[in-house]
Amino acid sequence: MSYPGLATATDDRTVKASPADVRRKNRQLIFALLFPTKQYSRAELGRRTGLSRVAVSDVVGQMLEEGLLRETGQAPSGGKGKRGTLLSIDTNRLRIISIDLTQEHLLHGTVTNLLGQPLRHAEVTLNAGAYVSVDIIIELIEKMLGMSDGEVIGIGVSSPGVVDGGVVRSSTMRGWRNLDLATPINEHFGIDTTVSNDATSAMLTERFFGQGGPNMLFVRMDSGLGSAILLSDTPVIGELHAAGEIGHISIDLNGPLCPCGKRGCLETMISADALREQMANVDDDERQAILARAGRYLGQALAMPAGLLDMSDVCIFGQPDIINTTFIDAAQAYLDASTSSSFHKHTVIRRCECGPDITVQGEAIAVLLQYLAK
């Protein structure tokens, strides 16, 4: 899946397009400049985008009426003339339903604003080993729609596994293969539905609300293990939509058996669940040794993509009892030893500081970007 409008304003305005295409592109340019928390006047938006005063006024007027933007006061005085009115993203009118399927025993639903900030929450508790059907997800969405205090512009579902458009091609955690989520949800509610890989969803939150830049290798470590790649503000999806699926790459062909059928998969070796099982009933010295070994395994897995893509930023999301200094230092040391050269910029591994709503917030952003592309 691609995310139109993720990148900031560019100079490709000379490409021939229909009037509808031009209006859509102009809307994306203006929204990208203001998202998430910037405030600019119409005149400043014109200067930054290169659009004419008439074009800016037309697009802004539509976005104000639609509920995407709001007027927030007067711009600072810059000398003679009337002060301009500041514009910002409107967080009060439009809503997004965002569903997180990443927790093994829990489905988490939220109603968010246009910044992806959760306003209402609901959960469905699952029995151990329970199969999650589309009907269960629809029931949770119905509950969230009943809790919304504004017009819902889209529904987003974030799922572990390989996601191709609205179809989950493979999810070891959920036991799904070629499960179409988007079509039945869209048909049931009549609302556009987006389905994303969970690591990609979380990466969007890190990009807009964390410390991530336009180029980033994002790793998610919880009950499973996956990653996402951002290059020039474009998520890398892969030919078969499996880019970033490092969890089922084997780092030890004689290692423990993975549910996917292979041995020694990274997820089986160093997911948070696997590490907590390994660290049960051991003293602190052994605990730190286990985490250091896990860090080296991750550094080993990341060395090739970091070197191939000339990536300088690796962000790891996970609980602090796992992603601690011992783990980070071990991963960093292995990566440095593997990739250091005169032509490769130093790759920094850091811990993601975004909070527990990282998945639902990122999935809401994915919905918003798709909405803007319509």
N, C-alpha and C positions, 0 to 999 in steps of 0.2 A: 504494500500500500504506500502511496505517496501522500504527502501532506501539502497541497497547494497553499501558498501564502505563508509558509513557514519562514522563508528568507525575507530579509528586509528589502527596502526599496532598491531597485537596480535601474540601469540605464537602457532597458530594452523596449522603450516606448515607441520606437520607430517601426516595429513589426506590424504589418498590415493585419487588421482584424475587423470583425463586424462591430457595429455600435454596441451590441450587448457584451461582446468580449471586452471592449474598451472600458465600459462601465464596470464590469466585474474586476478587471485588472486595476482600475483606479480605486475601487473600493478596497481591494486587498492591499494596495500600496498605503492608503491612508490608515487602514486598520493596523497594519504592521508597524507603522511609525508610532502609533499611540499605545499599542499593546506591550506590556500589560498596564503600566501605570503612568505613562507620559501624558503631559498636557500641552497642546499647541493651539494657537489661533488658526483661523482659516488662511490668513496671509502666510504664516510660518509653514503650514502644510504645503501651500503652493510653492514656496521657496525650496522646500526639501524634496518635493516630488517632481518639480518642473512643470506641474500642471497649471493651466490658466486659472485665473480667478473665477471665471464662469464655471469651468469644469469642477473645481473644488467645491464651489457653492452648491452645484447641482448634486454631487455625490454626497456631500455632508448632509444636505437637506434630506435626502433619501434615508441615510443611515440614522439620522435623528428620529425620523418618523418610524423607522423600523424597530428602533429600540437598541441599536448597536452602540450609539454614541449619545452623550448628553453634554449640555453646556454647563460649565462649572465655575464661571466667574470671569473677571476681567484680566487680561494680560497686563504685565507691568508696563508702565508708561515708557515709551522709547523716544519721546520728544513731542513734536507737533502732531496734531491729528488725533482722531478718536482711537481709544484703546480697543484692541480686538477682544473678542469673547473666546475664552479657552474652551477646548473640547477634550473629552476623555472618554474611556470605555464606560458604557452604562452597565452597572452591576445590579440595577434594581428591577428591570422589567423582564428580560428573557432568561429562560432557564434551560438546563441540560440535565438529562438523567444519565448517570454514570455508574456502571456495574463492574465490580472487581471480583473475578473468579479465581484469584491466585491462592487463596487460603484453602487448605485441604478440607477443613471441617466447617467452613463458613462462606456464605455468599454475602457480599457487602454492597448495598445500594445507596446512592446519594442523589440528592437534588443539588445542583451547583449553579452559581452565577456564571457570567461570561469569563471570569478569571479562573474558573474551575474550582473555586472555593466552596466546599460543602456547606450547605445551609440546612439540610435535613438528612438524617441517616435511617436506614433500616437494615436488618440482617436476617438471614435464614440459616439456622444451625443444621448441620448435616450429621447423620450417623456415620460411624466409621465405615468406609468402603461404599458409601451410598453413591449411586449413579446420579449425576446431575443432568436432568432432561431439559429440553427447551421450555417445556411447560412450567417447570420450577422457576426458571429465569423470568418468564413472562409474568408469573404471579408476583415476583418481587418488583418488576417494573410497574405493574398495575398499582402496587402499594405506593411506589415512589410518585407516580403521576397524581395520586390522590393527595399527596403531601405538598405538591408544587403550588407556589403562590404566584406563578407567572406563566406566560406562554412557553411551552417546551419546543425548542427548535431542533432537537435531535436526541437520539439515544446512543450511548456508547457502551460497548462491552469489551473489557480487557481480559484476555485469556492467556494462560500459559500455552506454549506449543507453537507450531507453525501455522500462521494465519495467512490465508490467501483471499484478499478482499473480505467478504463476509463469511468465509468458510474456514473452520479450523481443520486443517489437513491432518494434523497429528498432535495429540496432547497425551503424553504418557501419564501425567498426573490425573487427568480426567478420564482416561480410557476412551478418548474420542478419535475417530478417523473419518475425515471427509464429512464433518458435521456442519451443515449450513445453519448458522445462527441468525444472520442478518435477514434473510428472506422471510421466515415465519414471524419474526418480531416486527419487521416492517409491515407485513400484511395484517398482522393482528391490530396494530395501533395506528397504522397510516402515518407513521413518523419515520423520517430517514434514520437509518441505523448504521453505525460504524462499528466494526470489530477490529481490534488491534492486538498485537502481541504485547504481553505485560511488560517486558523490558523496554519496548519502544514507548509505551505509555509513560512509564516512569521517567524515561530519558527526556521526554518533552517537558515534564515538570522541572527537572534539573536544568534544562536549557533556559527556560523562561523565569524560573523563580529560585534557582540555585546558583552555582558558580560556573556552570557549563557554558562554553563558547560554541561557535558554529562547527567546530571539529572536535569530536569526542568519541571515546570508546566507553560505553556504559555497561557495567556488569551488575547483575541482580543476583544476590545470594540469599535465599530463604529456604522454603521447603524444597524448591528446585534450584536450578542454576541456569541462567541465560544471559545474553548480552544483546546490545543494540549498538549500531554504528551511525554516527552523524558526520557527514562530510559536506562542507560548504552549506550548512543548514539544510541538507537533504538526507533523510534517513536512507541507509543502504538496505535494500530489501532482498536482493538476490534473485537469480533466475527462477528458482522454485520457492521463493518467499521464505527461505530458511536461513538467511544471513543472520549471524549472531547466535545461532544455536550451538554454542560451545559445550553445553551440558552433556551432550551425547557424543562427544569426541573422546576416544579412549586415550588415556595417558599411561595405561598399564594393561597390556593385553592379557596378563595373568591375574588381574585384579578381581575384585568382587563382581558377581553377576549383577547386571543392571536390568530393570524391567523391560528395557528396549531390546534385550537379547544379547548385547555385547558384554564384554568384561572390562572393568577398569574405567568406565565413563567418568568424566570429571564430576558430574552431578552425584554419582554414587560415592565418590571419594571425598568431596569437599562441600557438598551442600550443607546448609546450616543444620538440617535434621541429621545428616550423616555425622557431622562433627560433634554434635551434642551427644549422639549415641557413643561415639568413640571416647568422649571425655567424661562419661558417666563413671563415677566412683574412682577417679584418679586424683592424685595430688596435684598441686599447682604447677610443679616443675614439669610433670608429664603433660599437663594441660597445655602449657606454653609450647612444649615440644610438638604436640599435635597441631597446634595453630601455625607454628613456624613451617612445618612440613606442608600443611595445606596452602600456606602463602607461596611456598616455592612451586607447588603444583600449578597454582593459578598463574604465577609469573611465567612458568614454562608454556602454559596454554596461550598467554597473551603476547609472548615475545614475537611470534611470527606475524600476526596481524598488525601489531604496533610498528614493527619494522617495515612491513610491506606498505602500509598506509602512511608512514611517516607521522604517526600520531603522537602528540605531546601530552595529551590529557586522558587519563584513565580514571573514571569515577566508579566507585564500588558502593552499591546500596546493600545494607544488611544491618543486623542487630549489632550493637557495640560489644556484646560479649564474644562475638565471632570476629567482626571486622575491627580488631583492636590494633594497638601499636605493633605487637609481635607479628601479627598476620601481615600488616601493611609493609613493615620493614623487610620481612622475608620475601614478599612478592617483589618489592622494589629492588632488592639486591639481586635477585635472579634476573629480573628484566634488564637492569643496568648491565650486568655481566654478559647478557645475550645480545643486546642491541647497541651498546655504546660504540660510536664511531665518529670520525671527523665530520661526516655529512649528515648525521642523524641528530636532530635536536633531542635533548634529554626528555624522556617520558616520565611524567610525574603521576604516581598512583595516589589517589586521595579517597577519603571516605565521603560519601554523599551525606549532607546534613539536612536534606529535606525530611519532613515528618511522615507519619504513618499514612497520610492521605495522598501520598505521592502517586499512587496508581490511578485513583479515581480522578484526581486533578488533571493528570496527564491525558487520560482518556477523554475528559471533557474538552481539553484543548484540541485533541484530534477531531472531535465532533465539530467544534467551532471552525476549524480550518476547512473541513469539508463543506460546512454550511456556507462559508464565504466564497467558496469556489463555484457555487451553483449559479 
